[in-house]
Amino acid sequence: MKKKSKPERGQDFKADMQTIKNEDVKKLQESFNQYFGANPDEMKKRASKLKNKIYFFGLIITLLFVIVFYLSKNVTFVGL
């Protein structure tokens, strides 16, 4: 087996961007279907649950930040 030089390898390869794009779209759809499901009703339910989790954890993080900020400004610690 003889190793090809760069120009020889470059001549053999022809990128078909449309084919590559179509393959990427198929892979993306497959991964989307694995996570959210193929059924539209199931997709809506899972997307709604995900949205609610994001809102819930965002609220918790915001509340924790406000509490820490309040305590750091209004409470004097002994020895500090």
C-alpha positions as CSV (number, residue, x, y, z in Angstrom):
1,M,0.0,0.0,0.0
2,K,1.5,3.2,-1.2
3,K,0.7,6.5,0.7
4,K,-0.7,9.2,-1.6
5,S,0.7,12.6,-1.7
6,K,-1.4,15.6,-0.8
7,P,-2.2,16.7,-4.3
8,E,-3.3,13.1,-5.2
9,R,-5.6,12.9,-2.2
10,G,-7.0,16.3,-2.9
11,Q,-8.0,15.3,-6.4
12,D,-9.9,12.3,-5.2
13,F,-12.0,14.2,-2.6
14,K,-14.9,16.2,-3.8
15,A,-17.1,17.7,-1.2
16,D,-20.8,17.7,-1.9
17,M,-22.0,20.3,0.5
18,Q,-25.7,19.5,0.0
19,T,-25.1,15.8,0.8
20,I,-23.2,16.8,3.9
21,K,-25.9,19.2,5.0
22,N,-28.6,16.6,4.4
23,E,-26.7,14.1,6.6
24,D,-26.3,16.7,9.3
25,V,-30.0,17.4,9.2
26,K,-30.8,13.7,9.5
27,K,-28.5,13.3,12.5
28,L,-29.9,16.3,14.2
29,Q,-33.5,15.1,13.7
30,E,-32.6,11.7,15.0
31,S,-31.0,13.1,18.2
32,F,-34.0,15.5,18.6
33,N,-36.4,12.6,18.3
34,Q,-34.4,10.5,20.8
35,Y,-34.6,13.3,23.4
36,F,-38.1,14.7,22.8
37,G,-39.8,11.8,21.1
38,A,-41.2,11.3,17.6
39,N,-44.9,11.9,18.7
40,P,-45.9,15.6,18.6
41,D,-47.9,15.3,21.8
42,E,-45.0,13.7,23.6
43,M,-42.7,16.5,22.2
44,K,-45.0,19.1,23.7
45,K,-45.1,17.4,27.1
46,R,-41.4,16.9,27.3
47,A,-40.7,20.5,26.1
48,S,-43.1,21.8,28.6
49,K,-41.4,19.9,31.4
50,L,-38.0,21.1,30.3
51,K,-39.2,24.7,30.2
52,N,-40.7,24.4,33.7
53,K,-37.5,23.0,35.1
54,I,-35.5,25.9,33.6
55,Y,-37.9,28.4,35.1
56,F,-37.8,26.7,38.5
57,F,-34.0,26.5,38.7
58,G,-33.7,30.0,37.5
59,L,-36.0,31.2,40.2
60,I,-34.1,29.2,42.9
61,I,-30.7,30.6,41.7
62,T,-32.1,34.1,41.7
63,L,-33.5,33.7,45.2
64,L,-30.3,32.3,46.5
65,F,-28.4,35.3,45.0
66,V,-30.7,37.8,46.6
67,I,-30.5,36.1,50.0
68,V,-26.7,36.0,49.9
69,F,-26.5,39.6,48.7
70,Y,-28.9,40.7,51.5
71,L,-27.0,38.8,54.2
72,S,-23.7,40.1,53.0
73,K,-24.9,43.8,53.2
74,N,-27.1,43.8,56.3
75,V,-25.7,41.2,58.7
76,T,-22.5,41.9,60.5
77,F,-20.4,38.9,61.3
78,V,-18.4,38.6,64.5
79,G,-14.7,38.9,63.9
80,L,-14.9,40.3,60.4
